């Protein structure tokens, strides 16, 4: 579920460190839009194949969506995960919160020397910039619903002849990434 993001050292033009990005939001949005396309439930195994992950990871992530009331699940033959919400009433921020998404930004400041004037000024500048950026992103996530994404998906499919994956034929994320390279 996590992908590496390389940061280049400006002096050596080499990776300085590897940061990990959390893709739970985009992956669960992907799953939810697939669920909206069909009446039959998706099993954890089907979803895990689509996301190229373990069914246990799927169940753990989906449990947050279930707790929030966005999906339901049934055990046994013919069971699985189904949408249980109105797409237009659920926002991207709702999904982010339901899947236990991390803080919007993982950038922080240092408090090694609180008496240092430079540290104080730097921290204040970073805190203000991050607060403004987070407020803007939260506002945007709150303004887009699953219904908006479903509508955009339908328009894209009709305009370009694209289709949704079919159950059982869902390509894994790894295959999709390999096809893009």
C-alpha positions in Angstrom: 0.0 0.0 0.0 2.9 2.4 0.4 5.2 3.7 -2.3 8.6 5.2 -2.0 9.2 8.8 -2.9 12.8 9.8 -3.5 14.1 13.2 -2.3 17.2 14.3 -4.2 20.1 15.8 -2.2 20.6 19.2 -4.0 24.4 19.0 -3.6 24.9 15.4 -4.7 21.8 14.9 -6.9 21.3 11.6 -5.2 18.4 10.4 -3.1 18.9 11.9 0.4 16.2 9.8 2.0 13.2 7.7 1.2 9.8 9.0 2.3 6.8 6.8 2.2 3.4 8.0 0.9 0.2 6.6 2.2 -2.1 5.5 -0.6 -5.0 4.2 1.4 -7.3 7.0 0.4 -6.8 6.6 -3.4 -6.9 2.8 -3.2 -10.1 2.8 -1.2 -11.7 5.3 -3.5 -10.8 3.0 -6.4 -12.5 0.1 -4.6 -15.6 2.1 -3.6 -16.1 3.3 -7.2 -15.9 -0.3 -8.4 -18.4 -1.3 -5.8 -20.7 1.4 -7.1 -20.6 -0.2 -10.6 -22.1 -3.6 -9.6 -24.7 -5.1 -7.3 -22.8 -8.2 -6.2 -20.5 -8.0 -3.2 -16.7 -8.0 -3.6 -14.8 -10.5 -1.5 -11.7 -9.5 0.4 -9.8 -11.8 -1.9 -11.1 -10.0 -5.0 -10.2 -6.6 -3.6 -6.8 -7.9 -2.5 -6.0 -9.1 -6.0 -7.1 -5.7 -7.4 -4.8 -3.9 -4.9 -2.0 -6.4 -4.9 -2.1 -6.8 -1.2 -3.1 -9.3 1.4 -6.9 -10.0 2.2 -6.1 -9.3 5.9 -5.0 -5.8 5.0 -8.2 -5.3 3.0 -10.4 -6.5 5.9 -8.5 -4.2 8.3 -8.9 -1.1 6.0 -12.5 -2.0 5.0 -13.4 -2.3 8.7 -12.9 1.5 9.1 -15.3 2.1 6.2 -17.8 -0.3 7.7 -17.6 1.4 11.1 -18.3 4.7 9.4 -21.4 3.2 7.7 -20.0 3.4 4.1 -19.9 -0.3 3.5 -21.5 -3.5 4.9 -20.2 -7.0 4.9 -21.7 -10.4 4.9 -19.9 -13.6 5.7 -20.3 -17.0 3.9 -21.1 -18.1 0.4 -22.2 -15.1 -1.7 -21.0 -12.7 1.0 -18.5 -9.9 0.8 -18.3 -6.1 0.9 -21.0 -3.8 -0.5 -21.7 -0.1 -0.5 -24.2 1.0 2.1 -24.2 4.7 1.6 -25.4 7.4 -0.9 -22.4 8.3 -3.1 -23.4 12.0 -3.1 -23.4 12.3 0.7 -19.8 10.9 1.3 -16.8 13.1 0.7 -13.2 12.3 0.1 -12.4 13.7 3.5 -15.0 11.3 5.0 -13.2 8.4 3.4 -9.8 9.7 4.4 -10.9 9.8 8.0 -12.6 6.4 7.9 -9.5 4.6 6.6 -7.5 6.1 9.4 -5.5 8.3 7.0 -2.5 10.0 8.6 -2.1 13.6 9.3 -2.4 15.5 6.0 1.3 16.5 6.1 4.0 14.6 7.9 6.4 17.6 7.8 7.2 18.9 11.2 9.5 21.3 13.0 12.2 20.8 15.6 12.1 21.7 19.2 15.7 20.8 20.1 16.5 24.3 21.3 13.3 26.2 22.2 15.4 29.2 23.4 17.0 29.6 19.9 15.5 32.6 18.0 16.3 31.0 14.6 14.4 27.8 15.6 11.5 29.9 16.9 11.2 31.9 13.6 11.6 28.8 11.4 9.0 26.9 13.4 6.5 29.7 13.2 6.9 30.0 9.5 6.6 26.3 8.9 3.6 26.0 11.3 1.8 28.9 9.4 2.5 27.5 6.0 1.5 23.9 6.9 -1.7 25.1 8.6 -2.7 27.1 5.5 -1.9 24.2 3.1 -3.8 21.7 5.3 -6.8 23.9 5.5 -6.9 24.3 1.7 -6.5 20.5 1.1 -9.1 19.6 3.8 -11.5 22.1 2.1 -11.0 20.5 -1.3 -11.4 16.9 0.1 -14.6 18.0 1.8 -16.0 19.5 -1.4 -15.7 16.4 -3.6 -18.1 13.5 -3.1 -17.9 9.9 -4.2 -20.9 10.9 -6.4 -18.7 13.5 -8.1 -16.0 10.9 -8.9 -18.6 8.4 -10.2 -20.0 11.1 -12.5 -16.5 11.9 -13.7 -15.8 8.2 -14.3 -19.0 7.8 -16.3 -18.2 10.8 -18.4 -14.6 9.6 -19.1 -15.8 6.1 -20.0 -18.4 7.5 -22.4 -16.0 10.1 -24.0 -13.1 7.7 -24.5 -14.6 4.3 -24.6 -12.9 3.4 -21.4 -14.5 0.8 -19.1 -14.3 -0.3 -15.5 -12.5 -3.5 -14.6 -14.9 -6.4 -14.4 -15.0 -8.6 -11.2 -12.6 -11.5 -11.5 -10.7 -9.7 -14.2 -9.4 -6.9 -12.0 -5.8 -6.2 -12.8 -3.5 -5.8 -9.9 -1.9 -2.5 -9.1 1.5 -4.1 -9.8 0.3 -5.0 -13.4 -1.1 -1.5 -13.9 2.2 0.1 -12.8 4.1 -2.3 -15.1 1.9 -1.3 -18.0 2.6 2.4 -17.4 6.4 2.0 -17.5 
